[in-house]
Amino acid sequence: MRVLGIESSCDETGVAIYDTERGLLGHRLHSQIDLHAAYGGVVPELASRDHIRRLPLLLREVLAETGLAMGDIDGIAYTAGPGLAGALLVGSSVAEALALALGVPALPVHHLEGHLLSPLLSATPPEFPFVALLVSGGHTQLMRVAGVGDYTLLGETVDDAAGEAFDKTAKLIGLPYPGGPALARLALEGTPGRFKLPRPMLHSKDFDFSFSGLKTAVLTAAGAEGFGEADKPDLAAEFQAAAVDVLVAKSMSALRHTGLRQLVVAGGVGANLALRAALDEAAARRRAKVFYPEMELCTDNGAMIAFAGALRFMAGAQAEVGDGRFAVRPRWSLLDIAAPRPPVAA
């Protein structure tokens, strides 16, 4: 089965085709970073309009890359949430219209499920069950994953997500948009430890996270008398070290709690090299292994949506031929997704 995947939940437009026998055939991704940079953050209306412009172009490019025609597509998966409502509406309307025209099924996909399953696309994928650390701009969660749709929430952030904290901290010390990658680059020039920042909820004996207090501590340090440009690298390095310490400690605790030895890391923050190095080192001490998506698949992308849709199609997800009707869910808990079940024989 060849599944076309469409992602448009925020500021990246992604299109991909996944073949259930041959794997990922091709994908295209357009980032809106340059579009939003002047505003210091994502402008929803501009994001939606850019998705409208980019989707037809990316679709044609993917078809050309794979040598396929629209008639070769057997199903369409698209991000229905969570995300920006207007951006989601663009991708879902395109997907449902194509499904209606082609007479193929259309399947709404949860954005976080796409991230959660994306490491399975790598050359050395994990096997179920595993612990998953979802770290992105909008979400920080630890899950026990027993199979497609079989997810148990172990813990989550009670305030800011890790990626959100990176971005806000970067803005506090005057770094350009997008803040998270800029802060990570600046941290390479600094030394952690000179500034003393808290590790919130590090010893809370649960799997929840909190990054708001860490951000406030950065604000206090940056506002202190005498703080200048030369101090920014050290403060960035300490912030990153504090966030990484918490993420690593909670992840190792989750492995101990579940008795599992596989940790999957997904979401944009999963591309952070300091986090990867610390997780790999900590997991090796526990004789565990960490799995990541390919770097190009850490951000939002169509490949993860096509793949998640394909897995659900293969697992018997109930998806009827597209009829042009659609709905999006800007707020949508991953725990609301039931495991797909094959149809009952008559």
C-alpha positions as CSV (number, residue, x, y, z in Angstrom):
1,M,0.0,0.0,0.0
2,R,1.3,3.4,-0.9
3,V,0.4,6.1,1.6
4,L,0.7,9.8,0.9
5,G,1.4,11.8,4.1
6,I,0.6,15.5,4.6
7,E,1.9,17.6,7.6
8,S,0.8,21.2,8.2
9,S,0.3,21.5,11.9
10,C,2.5,24.6,12.5
11,D,5.4,26.2,10.5
12,E,6.6,23.3,8.4
13,T,4.9,21.9,5.3
14,G,5.7,18.3,4.7
15,V,4.7,15.8,2.0
16,A,5.9,12.2,1.7
17,I,5.0,8.8,0.2
18,Y,5.5,5.6,2.2
19,D,5.2,2.1,0.7
20,T,4.4,-0.7,3.1
21,E,6.7,-3.1,1.2
22,R,9.5,-0.8,0.1
23,G,9.6,1.8,2.9
24,L,9.9,5.6,2.5
25,L,9.9,6.4,-1.2
26,G,10.4,10.1,-1.0
27,H,9.6,13.2,1.1
28,R,9.8,17.0,0.8
29,L,9.8,19.6,3.6
30,H,9.6,23.4,3.6
31,S,10.4,25.4,6.7
32,Q,8.8,28.8,7.3
33,I,11.6,30.0,9.6
34,D,12.5,32.9,7.3
35,L,8.9,33.9,7.0
36,H,8.4,34.3,10.7
37,A,11.8,35.5,11.8
38,A,10.9,39.1,11.4
39,Y,8.1,38.6,14.0
40,G,10.1,36.6,16.5
41,G,7.7,33.7,16.4
42,V,5.1,31.9,14.4
43,V,2.2,34.1,13.0
44,P,-0.7,31.6,12.5
45,E,-2.3,33.5,9.6
46,L,0.9,33.7,7.7
47,A,1.6,30.0,8.4
48,S,-1.7,29.0,7.0
49,R,-1.3,31.0,3.8
50,D,2.2,29.6,3.2
51,H,0.9,26.0,3.6
52,I,-1.6,26.8,0.8
53,R,1.2,28.0,-1.4
54,R,3.6,25.2,-0.7
55,L,1.5,22.0,-0.6
56,P,0.8,21.7,-4.3
57,L,4.5,22.4,-5.2
58,L,5.8,19.8,-2.7
59,L,3.3,17.2,-3.8
60,R,4.4,17.6,-7.4
61,E,8.1,17.3,-6.3
62,V,7.5,14.1,-4.3
63,L,5.6,12.5,-7.2
64,A,8.5,13.5,-9.6
65,E,11.0,12.1,-7.1
66,T,9.3,8.8,-6.7
67,G,8.2,8.4,-10.4
68,L,4.6,7.9,-9.3
69,A,1.3,9.4,-10.5
70,M,-1.6,10.4,-8.3
71,G,-3.4,7.3,-9.4
72,D,-0.7,5.2,-7.7
73,I,-1.7,6.4,-4.3
74,D,-3.7,3.9,-2.2
75,G,-4.4,6.0,0.8
76,I,-3.8,9.5,2.3
77,A,-2.8,10.3,5.9
78,Y,-2.8,13.8,7.3
79,T,-2.2,15.6,10.5
80,A,-5.5,16.4,12.1
81,G,-4.1,17.8,15.4
82,P,-2.8,19.0,17.7
83,G,-1.6,22.2,16.2
84,L,-2.7,25.6,14.8
85,A,-6.3,25.4,13.7
86,G,-5.8,27.3,10.4
87,A,-2.7,25.4,9.5
88,L,-4.3,22.1,10.2
89,L,-7.3,23.0,8.1
90,V,-5.1,23.5,5.0
91,G,-3.5,20.1,5.2
92,S,-6.7,18.3,6.1
93,S,-8.8,19.9,3.3
94,V,-6.2,19.1,0.7
95,A,-5.9,15.5,1.9
96,E,-9.7,14.9,2.0
97,A,-10.2,16.6,-1.4
98,L,-7.5,14.4,-3.0
99,A,-9.0,11.3,-1.3
100,L,-12.4,12.2,-2.7
101,A,-11.1,12.7,-6.2
102,L,-9.0,9.5,-6.2
103,G,-11.5,7.3,-4.5
104,V,-9.1,6.3,-1.8
105,P,-9.4,6.3,2.1
106,A,-8.2,9.3,4.1
107,L,-7.0,8.9,7.6
108,P,-6.5,11.7,10.2
109,V,-3.3,11.2,12.2
110,H,-2.2,12.5,15.6
111,H,0.8,14.7,15.2
112,L,2.5,13.3,18.3
113,E,1.9,9.7,17.2
114,G,3.9,10.6,14.0
115,H,6.8,11.8,16.2
116,L,6.5,8.8,18.5
117,L,6.8,6.3,15.7
118,S,9.3,8.2,13.6
119,P,12.4,6.3,15.0
120,L,10.9,3.2,13.5
121,L,11.9,4.7,10.1
122,S,15.6,4.6,11.0
123,A,18.1,2.1,9.8
124,T,18.2,0.4,13.2
125,P,14.6,0.7,14.6
126,P,13.5,-0.2,18.1
127,E,11.1,-3.0,18.8
128,F,7.9,-2.8,20.9
129,P,7.7,-2.2,23.8
130,F,9.8,0.8,24.6
131,V,9.8,4.0,26.7
132,A,9.4,7.2,24.6
133,L,10.5,10.7,25.4
134,L,8.6,13.2,23.4
135,V,10.3,16.5,23.5
136,S,9.2,19.4,21.3
137,G,8.2,23.0,21.4
138,G,4.7,22.1,22.6
139,H,5.0,18.8,24.4
140,T,7.3,17.0,26.9
141,Q,6.0,13.6,27.8
142,L,7.2,10.2,28.9
143,M,5.2,7.3,27.5
144,R,5.3,3.5,27.6
145,V,4.7,2.3,24.1
146,A,3.5,-1.3,23.7
147,G,2.4,-1.1,20.1
148,V,0.7,1.2,17.6
149,G,-2.0,3.0,19.6
150,D,-1.1,1.3,22.9
151,Y,0.3,4.2,24.9
152,T,0.5,4.7,28.6
153,L,1.4,8.1,29.9
154,L,4.1,8.0,32.6
155,G,4.6,11.7,33.1
156,E,4.4,15.1,31.3
157,T,5.3,18.8,31.9
158,V,3.1,20.7,34.3
159,D,3.9,24.0,32.5
160,D,6.3,24.9,29.7
161,A,7.5,22.2,27.3
162,A,11.3,21.7,27.0
163,G,11.4,23.2,23.5
164,E,9.2,26.1,24.6
165,A,11.6,26.7,27.5
166,F,14.6,26.7,25.1
167,D,12.9,29.2,22.8
168,K,11.7,31.5,25.7
169,T,15.1,31.4,27.3
170,A,16.8,32.3,24.1
171,K,14.5,35.3,23.7
172,L,15.3,36.4,27.3
173,I,19.0,36.7,26.5
174,G,18.5,38.3,23.2
175,L,19.0,35.5,20.7
176,P,17.3,35.5,17.3
177,Y,14.4,33.3,16.2
178,P,14.3,30.3,16.2
179,G,15.7,30.4,19.7
180,G,16.2,26.8,20.6
181,P,18.9,26.0,18.0
182,A,20.5,29.4,18.6
183,L,20.8,28.8,22.3
184,A,22.3,25.3,21.7
185,R,24.9,26.8,19.4
186,L,25.8,29.5,21.9
187,A,26.0,26.9,24.7
188,L,28.9,25.3,22.9
189,E,30.9,28.5,23.6
190,G,30.2,28.5,27.3
191,T,30.9,26.5,30.4
192,P,28.1,25.2,32.6
193,G,28.4,25.7,36.4
194,R,29.4,29.4,36.5
195,F,25.7,30.3,36.9
196,K,23.8,28.1,39.3
197,L,20.4,27.3,37.9
198,P,17.8,24.9,39.4
199,R,16.9,21.4,38.1
200,P,13.1,21.6,38.7
201,M,11.4,18.4,39.9
202,L,14.6,16.5,39.5
203,H,13.9,14.6,42.8
204,S,10.1,14.7,42.7
205,K,9.9,10.8,42.5
206,D,7.6,10.9,39.6
207,F,7.9,11.4,35.8
208,D,6.6,14.9,35.5
209,F,8.6,17.9,34.3
210,S,8.6,21.6,35.0
211,F,10.6,24.2,33.1
212,S,8.9,27.4,34.0
213,G,11.0,28.0,37.1
214,L,14.2,27.3,35.2
215,K,13.2,30.0,32.7
216,T,12.5,32.4,35.6
217,A,15.9,31.7,37.0
218,V,17.5,32.7,33.7
219,L,15.5,35.9,33.7
220,T,16.8,36.7,37.2
221,A,20.4,35.9,36.2
222,A,20.3,37.9,32.9
223,G,18.8,40.9,34.8
224,A,21.4,41.0,37.5
225,E,23.8,44.0,37.6
226,G,26.9,43.5,35.5
227,F,25.5,40.9,33.2
228,G,26.7,41.4,29.7
229,E,27.3,39.8,26.3
230,A,30.3,37.9,27.5
231,D,28.2,36.2,30.1
232,K,25.6,34.8,27.7
233,P,27.5,31.7,26.5
234,D,27.9,30.5,30.1
235,L,24.3,31.2,31.0
236,A,23.2,29.4,27.9
237,A,25.4,26.4,28.7
238,E,24.1,26.2,32.3
239,F,20.5,26.4,31.1
240,Q,21.0,23.6,28.6
241,A,22.8,21.5,31.2
242,A,20.0,22.0,33.6
243,A,17.3,21.0,31.1
244,V,19.3,18.0,29.9
245,D,20.0,16.8,33.5
246,V,16.2,16.7,34.2
247,L,15.3,15.1,30.9
248,V,18.0,12.4,31.3
249,A,17.2,11.7,35.0
250,K,13.4,11.3,34.3
251,S,14.0,9.1,31.3
252,M,16.3,6.7,33.2
253,S,13.8,6.6,36.0
254,A,11.1,5.6,33.5
255,L,13.3,2.8,32.2
256,R,13.9,1.5,35.7
257,H,10.2,1.8,36.5
258,T,9.0,-0.1,33.4
259,G,11.9,-2.6,33.4
260,L,12.5,-1.8,29.7
261,R,15.9,-1.2,28.0
262,Q,14.8,0.7,25.0
263,L,14.3,4.5,25.0
264,V,12.9,6.3,21.9
265,V,13.5,10.1,21.7
266,A,11.3,12.1,19.3
267,G,10.5,15.7,18.6
268,G,12.5,18.7,17.7
269,V,14.5,18.9,20.9
270,G,15.6,15.3,20.2
271,A,18.1,16.9,17.7
272,N,19.9,18.6,20.5
273,L,23.4,17.1,20.5
274,A,24.1,17.7,24.2
275,L,20.8,15.8,25.1
276,R,21.8,12.9,22.8
277,A,25.2,12.6,24.2
278,A,23.9,12.6,27.8
279,L,21.1,10.1,27.1
280,D,23.5,7.8,25.3
281,E,26.0,7.9,28.2
282,A,23.3,7.3,30.9
283,A,21.6,4.5,28.9
284,A,24.9,2.7,28.4
285,R,25.5,2.6,32.1
286,R,22.1,0.9,32.4
287,R,22.8,-1.4,29.5
288,A,20.0,0.2,27.6
289,K,19.9,1.7,24.1
290,V,18.5,5.0,22.8
291,F,16.9,5.3,19.4
292,Y,16.4,8.6,17.5
293,P,14.8,9.4,14.2
294,E,17.2,10.6,11.5
295,M,18.2,14.2,12.0
296,E,16.1,15.3,9.0
297,L,13.0,13.7,10.6
298,C,13.3,15.3,14.0
299,T,11.3,18.3,13.0
300,D,7.7,18.2,11.8
301,N,7.6,16.3,8.5
302,G,5.3,14.4,6.1
303,A,7.3,11.1,6.4
304,M,6.3,10.5,9.9
305,I,2.7,11.1,9.1
306,A,2.7,8.8,6.0
307,F,4.4,6.1,8.1
308,A,2.0,6.4,11.1
309,G,-0.9,6.3,8.7
310,A,0.5,3.3,6.9
311,L,1.0,1.4,10.3
312,R,-2.6,2.2,11.2
313,F,-3.9,1.1,7.8
314,M,-2.0,-2.2,8.1
315,A,-3.3,-2.7,11.6
316,G,-6.9,-2.4,10.3
317,A,-7.8,1.2,11.1
318,Q,-11.3,2.0,10.0
319,A,-10.8,4.5,7.2
320,E,-13.5,4.9,4.6
321,V,-13.0,6.3,1.2
322,G,-12.7,10.1,1.5
323,D,-16.0,11.9,1.2
324,G,-14.6,15.5,1.4
325,R,-15.7,16.0,5.0
326,F,-13.1,16.7,7.6
327,A,-12.5,18.1,11.1
328,V,-9.4,19.1,12.9
329,R,-8.5,19.0,16.6
330,P,-6.1,21.8,17.6
331,R,-6.1,20.3,21.1
332,W,-5.9,16.5,21.1
333,S,-4.5,14.2,23.8
334,L,-2.4,11.3,22.5
335,L,-4.2,9.2,25.1
336,D,-7.5,9.7,23.2
337,I,-6.2,7.5,20.4
338,A,-7.5,3.9,20.6
339,A,-5.4,1.1,19.2
340,P,-6.6,0.3,15.6
341,R,-8.6,-2.9,15.5
342,P,-9.3,-5.1,12.4
343,P,-12.9,-5.2,11.2
344,V,-15.0,-8.0,12.7
345,A,-15.9,-10.8,10.2
346,A,-19.6,-11.1,9.4
